[in-house]
């Protein structure tokens, strides 16, 4: 659910669309193009360690533009639920308003709320 490009705009604040460009050999989203309401667009390439429940992403140059983020999310089963470890690093050219879109606490809270709403 965390990398489901079709549902990302439902829970990622400010995200207008997420378009799948390619799948990897396991059928997971590999390249996704993001379009934010703030006029920010970029593409990320995802890799996965499915045994460890980790997704990683890196920015991809598209037409000489980057502007994305790199990071990872790890999901671990714990008593009573799931623990998420989330790390993010911005490209040097990201402006403060763009960085605010990627506030880790805000994103994880939005994902948790989405998961709770989706399971009801």
Biotite code that builds the C-alpha atoms (Angstrom):
import biotite.structure as struc

atoms = struc.array([
    struc.Atom([0.000, 0.000, 0.000], chain_id="A", res_id=1, res_name="UNK", atom_name="CA", element="C"),
    struc.Atom([2.889, 2.372, 0.716], chain_id="A", res_id=2, res_name="UNK", atom_name="CA", element="C"),
    struc.Atom([4.061, 2.360, -2.919], chain_id="A", res_id=3, res_name="UNK", atom_name="CA", element="C"),
    struc.Atom([0.685, 1.787, -4.605], chain_id="A", res_id=4, res_name="UNK", atom_name="CA", element="C"),
    struc.Atom([0.866, 4.599, -7.144], chain_id="A", res_id=5, res_name="UNK", atom_name="CA", element="C"),
    struc.Atom([-2.921, 4.547, -7.669], chain_id="A", res_id=6, res_name="UNK", atom_name="CA", element="C"),
    struc.Atom([-3.691, 5.361, -4.019], chain_id="A", res_id=7, res_name="UNK", atom_name="CA", element="C"),
    struc.Atom([-0.760, 7.699, -3.276], chain_id="A", res_id=8, res_name="UNK", atom_name="CA", element="C"),
    struc.Atom([-2.746, 10.862, -4.178], chain_id="A", res_id=9, res_name="UNK", atom_name="CA", element="C"),
    struc.Atom([-5.397, 9.843, -1.622], chain_id="A", res_id=10, res_name="UNK", atom_name="CA", element="C"),
    struc.Atom([-2.998, 10.141, 1.300], chain_id="A", res_id=11, res_name="UNK", atom_name="CA", element="C"),
    struc.Atom([0.156, 12.079, 0.284], chain_id="A", res_id=12, res_name="UNK", atom_name="CA", element="C"),
    struc.Atom([-0.531, 15.753, 1.108], chain_id="A", res_id=13, res_name="UNK", atom_name="CA", element="C"),
    struc.Atom([-0.384, 18.004, -1.968], chain_id="A", res_id=14, res_name="UNK", atom_name="CA", element="C"),
    struc.Atom([0.109, 15.162, -4.454], chain_id="A", res_id=15, res_name="UNK", atom_name="CA", element="C"),
    struc.Atom([-2.038, 15.646, -7.542], chain_id="A", res_id=16, res_name="UNK", atom_name="CA", element="C"),
    struc.Atom([-1.016, 12.468, -9.385], chain_id="A", res_id=17, res_name="UNK", atom_name="CA", element="C"),
    struc.Atom([1.409, 9.570, -9.363], chain_id="A", res_id=18, res_name="UNK", atom_name="CA", element="C"),
    struc.Atom([1.877, 7.929, -12.750], chain_id="A", res_id=19, res_name="UNK", atom_name="CA", element="C"),
    struc.Atom([3.474, 4.531, -13.127], chain_id="A", res_id=20, res_name="UNK", atom_name="CA", element="C"),
    struc.Atom([6.201, 4.545, -15.774], chain_id="A", res_id=21, res_name="UNK", atom_name="CA", element="C"),
    struc.Atom([7.630, 1.024, -15.281], chain_id="A", res_id=22, res_name="UNK", atom_name="CA", element="C"),
    struc.Atom([7.267, -2.104, -13.143], chain_id="A", res_id=23, res_name="UNK", atom_name="CA", element="C"),
    struc.Atom([10.233, -4.150, -11.906], chain_id="A", res_id=24, res_name="UNK", atom_name="CA", element="C"),
    struc.Atom([10.623, -7.874, -12.676], chain_id="A", res_id=25, res_name="UNK", atom_name="CA", element="C"),
    struc.Atom([8.502, -8.778, -9.622], chain_id="A", res_id=26, res_name="UNK", atom_name="CA", element="C"),
    struc.Atom([5.631, -6.560, -10.778], chain_id="A", res_id=27, res_name="UNK", atom_name="CA", element="C"),
    struc.Atom([6.249, -3.816, -8.207], chain_id="A", res_id=28, res_name="UNK", atom_name="CA", element="C"),
    struc.Atom([6.280, -0.126, -9.172], chain_id="A", res_id=29, res_name="UNK", atom_name="CA", element="C"),
    struc.Atom([9.799, 0.758, -10.318], chain_id="A", res_id=30, res_name="UNK", atom_name="CA", element="C"),
    struc.Atom([9.616, 4.247, -11.844], chain_id="A", res_id=31, res_name="UNK", atom_name="CA", element="C"),
    struc.Atom([6.864, 6.620, -10.757], chain_id="A", res_id=32, res_name="UNK", atom_name="CA", element="C"),
    struc.Atom([6.346, 10.213, -11.927], chain_id="A", res_id=33, res_name="UNK", atom_name="CA", element="C"),
    struc.Atom([4.921, 12.605, -9.307], chain_id="A", res_id=34, res_name="UNK", atom_name="CA", element="C"),
    struc.Atom([2.973, 15.822, -9.918], chain_id="A", res_id=35, res_name="UNK", atom_name="CA", element="C"),
    struc.Atom([2.278, 18.070, -6.925], chain_id="A", res_id=36, res_name="UNK", atom_name="CA", element="C"),
    struc.Atom([-0.260, 20.889, -6.676], chain_id="A", res_id=37, res_name="UNK", atom_name="CA", element="C"),
    struc.Atom([2.626, 23.275, -5.997], chain_id="A", res_id=38, res_name="UNK", atom_name="CA", element="C"),
    struc.Atom([3.875, 22.760, -9.578], chain_id="A", res_id=39, res_name="UNK", atom_name="CA", element="C"),
    struc.Atom([6.618, 20.369, -8.501], chain_id="A", res_id=40, res_name="UNK", atom_name="CA", element="C"),
    struc.Atom([7.164, 17.308, -10.713], chain_id="A", res_id=41, res_name="UNK", atom_name="CA", element="C"),
    struc.Atom([9.809, 14.600, -10.482], chain_id="A", res_id=42, res_name="UNK", atom_name="CA", element="C"),
    struc.Atom([10.370, 10.877, -11.009], chain_id="A", res_id=43, res_name="UNK", atom_name="CA", element="C"),
    struc.Atom([11.590, 8.311, -8.510], chain_id="A", res_id=44, res_name="UNK", atom_name="CA", element="C"),
    struc.Atom([13.000, 4.851, -9.030], chain_id="A", res_id=45, res_name="UNK", atom_name="CA", element="C"),
    struc.Atom([11.986, 2.304, -6.395], chain_id="A", res_id=46, res_name="UNK", atom_name="CA", element="C"),
    struc.Atom([13.858, -0.820, -5.319], chain_id="A", res_id=47, res_name="UNK", atom_name="CA", element="C"),
    struc.Atom([12.642, -3.374, -2.806], chain_id="A", res_id=48, res_name="UNK", atom_name="CA", element="C"),
    struc.Atom([13.938, -5.855, -0.281], chain_id="A", res_id=49, res_name="UNK", atom_name="CA", element="C"),
    struc.Atom([10.712, -7.826, 0.012], chain_id="A", res_id=50, res_name="UNK", atom_name="CA", element="C"),
    struc.Atom([12.150, -10.246, 2.589], chain_id="A", res_id=51, res_name="UNK", atom_name="CA", element="C"),
    struc.Atom([12.952, -7.348, 4.938], chain_id="A", res_id=52, res_name="UNK", atom_name="CA", element="C"),
    struc.Atom([9.834, -5.306, 3.968], chain_id="A", res_id=53, res_name="UNK", atom_name="CA", element="C"),
    struc.Atom([11.926, -2.333, 2.823], chain_id="A", res_id=54, res_name="UNK", atom_name="CA", element="C"),
    struc.Atom([11.234, 0.037, -0.068], chain_id="A", res_id=55, res_name="UNK", atom_name="CA", element="C"),
    struc.Atom([13.941, 2.451, -1.249], chain_id="A", res_id=56, res_name="UNK", atom_name="CA", element="C"),
    struc.Atom([13.687, 5.317, -3.736], chain_id="A", res_id=57, res_name="UNK", atom_name="CA", element="C"),
    struc.Atom([16.095, 7.540, -5.670], chain_id="A", res_id=58, res_name="UNK", atom_name="CA", element="C"),
    struc.Atom([15.441, 10.538, -7.946], chain_id="A", res_id=59, res_name="UNK", atom_name="CA", element="C"),
    struc.Atom([15.741, 10.010, -11.689], chain_id="A", res_id=60, res_name="UNK", atom_name="CA", element="C"),
    struc.Atom([16.913, 12.687, -14.115], chain_id="A", res_id=61, res_name="UNK", atom_name="CA", element="C"),
    struc.Atom([14.080, 13.502, -16.516], chain_id="A", res_id=62, res_name="UNK", atom_name="CA", element="C"),
    struc.Atom([14.835, 16.132, -19.154], chain_id="A", res_id=63, res_name="UNK", atom_name="CA", element="C"),
    struc.Atom([17.740, 17.382, -17.028], chain_id="A", res_id=64, res_name="UNK", atom_name="CA", element="C"),
    struc.Atom([15.508, 17.963, -13.984], chain_id="A", res_id=65, res_name="UNK", atom_name="CA", element="C"),
    struc.Atom([15.801, 16.113, -10.699], chain_id="A", res_id=66, res_name="UNK", atom_name="CA", element="C"),
    struc.Atom([14.309, 17.853, -7.674], chain_id="A", res_id=67, res_name="UNK", atom_name="CA", element="C"),
    struc.Atom([13.256, 14.631, -6.016], chain_id="A", res_id=68, res_name="UNK", atom_name="CA", element="C"),
    struc.Atom([14.068, 12.877, -2.797], chain_id="A", res_id=69, res_name="UNK", atom_name="CA", element="C"),
    struc.Atom([15.827, 9.681, -1.797], chain_id="A", res_id=70, res_name="UNK", atom_name="CA", element="C"),
    struc.Atom([14.984, 7.534, 1.139], chain_id="A", res_id=71, res_name="UNK", atom_name="CA", element="C"),
    struc.Atom([13.528, 4.336, 2.450], chain_id="A", res_id=72, res_name="UNK", atom_name="CA", element="C"),
    struc.Atom([10.655, 2.906, 4.462], chain_id="A", res_id=73, res_name="UNK", atom_name="CA", element="C"),
    struc.Atom([10.962, -0.262, 6.540], chain_id="A", res_id=74, res_name="UNK", atom_name="CA", element="C"),
    struc.Atom([7.938, -2.079, 7.944], chain_id="A", res_id=75, res_name="UNK", atom_name="CA", element="C"),
    struc.Atom([8.412, -4.378, 10.935], chain_id="A", res_id=76, res_name="UNK", atom_name="CA", element="C"),
    struc.Atom([5.796, -6.433, 12.708], chain_id="A", res_id=77, res_name="UNK", atom_name="CA", element="C"),
    struc.Atom([5.637, -5.595, 16.401], chain_id="A", res_id=78, res_name="UNK", atom_name="CA", element="C"),
    struc.Atom([3.243, -6.631, 19.106], chain_id="A", res_id=79, res_name="UNK", atom_name="CA", element="C"),
    struc.Atom([-0.052, -4.933, 18.408], chain_id="A", res_id=80, res_name="UNK", atom_name="CA", element="C"),
    struc.Atom([0.784, -3.619, 14.941], chain_id="A", res_id=81, res_name="UNK", atom_name="CA", element="C"),
    struc.Atom([3.494, -2.451, 12.582], chain_id="A", res_id=82, res_name="UNK", atom_name="CA", element="C"),
    struc.Atom([6.490, -0.212, 13.206], chain_id="A", res_id=83, res_name="UNK", atom_name="CA", element="C"),
    struc.Atom([7.545, 2.029, 10.316], chain_id="A", res_id=84, res_name="UNK", atom_name="CA", element="C"),
    struc.Atom([11.062, 3.405, 9.989], chain_id="A", res_id=85, res_name="UNK", atom_name="CA", element="C"),
    struc.Atom([11.142, 6.224, 7.441], chain_id="A", res_id=86, res_name="UNK", atom_name="CA", element="C"),
    struc.Atom([14.166, 8.193, 6.256], chain_id="A", res_id=87, res_name="UNK", atom_name="CA", element="C"),
    struc.Atom([14.347, 10.938, 3.664], chain_id="A", res_id=88, res_name="UNK", atom_name="CA", element="C"),
    struc.Atom([17.063, 13.037, 2.024], chain_id="A", res_id=89, res_name="UNK", atom_name="CA", element="C"),
    struc.Atom([16.288, 15.978, -0.270], chain_id="A", res_id=90, res_name="UNK", atom_name="CA", element="C"),
    struc.Atom([18.211, 16.960, -3.375], chain_id="A", res_id=91, res_name="UNK", atom_name="CA", element="C"),
    struc.Atom([20.271, 20.106, -2.761], chain_id="A", res_id=92, res_name="UNK", atom_name="CA", element="C"),
    struc.Atom([18.051, 22.184, -5.063], chain_id="A", res_id=93, res_name="UNK", atom_name="CA", element="C"),
    struc.Atom([14.817, 21.597, -3.132], chain_id="A", res_id=94, res_name="UNK", atom_name="CA", element="C"),
    struc.Atom([13.252, 24.800, -1.812], chain_id="A", res_id=95, res_name="UNK", atom_name="CA", element="C"),
    struc.Atom([11.790, 25.086, 1.704], chain_id="A", res_id=96, res_name="UNK", atom_name="CA", element="C"),
    struc.Atom([8.126, 24.812, 0.559], chain_id="A", res_id=97, res_name="UNK", atom_name="CA", element="C"),
    struc.Atom([9.016, 21.659, -1.403], chain_id="A", res_id=98, res_name="UNK", atom_name="CA", element="C"),
    struc.Atom([10.804, 20.212, 1.625], chain_id="A", res_id=99, res_name="UNK", atom_name="CA", element="C"),
    struc.Atom([7.713, 20.891, 3.731], chain_id="A", res_id=100, res_name="UNK", atom_name="CA", element="C"),
    struc.Atom([5.708, 18.589, 1.440], chain_id="A", res_id=101, res_name="UNK", atom_name="CA", element="C"),
    struc.Atom([7.962, 15.732, 2.528], chain_id="A", res_id=102, res_name="UNK", atom_name="CA", element="C"),
    struc.Atom([7.786, 16.215, 6.290], chain_id="A", res_id=103, res_name="UNK", atom_name="CA", element="C"),
    struc.Atom([8.332, 12.632, 7.548], chain_id="A", res_id=104, res_name="UNK", atom_name="CA", element="C"),
    struc.Atom([5.975, 12.904, 10.511], chain_id="A", res_id=105, res_name="UNK", atom_name="CA", element="C"),
    struc.Atom([3.192, 14.379, 8.365], chain_id="A", res_id=106, res_name="UNK", atom_name="CA", element="C"),
    struc.Atom([3.607, 11.700, 5.688], chain_id="A", res_id=107, res_name="UNK", atom_name="CA", element="C"),
    struc.Atom([3.588, 8.783, 8.123], chain_id="A", res_id=108, res_name="UNK", atom_name="CA", element="C"),
    struc.Atom([0.584, 10.204, 9.998], chain_id="A", res_id=109, res_name="UNK", atom_name="CA", element="C"),
    struc.Atom([-1.275, 10.597, 6.685], chain_id="A", res_id=110, res_name="UNK", atom_name="CA", element="C"),
    struc.Atom([-0.378, 7.009, 5.708], chain_id="A", res_id=111, res_name="UNK", atom_name="CA", element="C"),
    struc.Atom([-1.550, 5.628, 9.066], chain_id="A", res_id=112, res_name="UNK", atom_name="CA", element="C"),
    struc.Atom([-4.835, 7.523, 8.799], chain_id="A", res_id=113, res_name="UNK", atom_name="CA", element="C"),
    struc.Atom([-5.306, 6.258, 5.225], chain_id="A", res_id=114, res_name="UNK", atom_name="CA", element="C"),
    struc.Atom([-4.652, 2.658, 6.316], chain_id="A", res_id=115, res_name="UNK", atom_name="CA", element="C"),
    struc.Atom([-7.180, 2.953, 9.141], chain_id="A", res_id=116, res_name="UNK", atom_name="CA", element="C"),
    struc.Atom([-9.823, 4.469, 6.840], chain_id="A", res_id=117, res_name="UNK", atom_name="CA", element="C"),
    struc.Atom([-9.130, 1.874, 4.156], chain_id="A", res_id=118, res_name="UNK", atom_name="CA", element="C"),
    struc.Atom([-9.547, -1.038, 6.602], chain_id="A", res_id=119, res_name="UNK", atom_name="CA", element="C"),
    struc.Atom([-12.930, 0.134, 7.914], chain_id="A", res_id=120, res_name="UNK", atom_name="CA", element="C"),
])
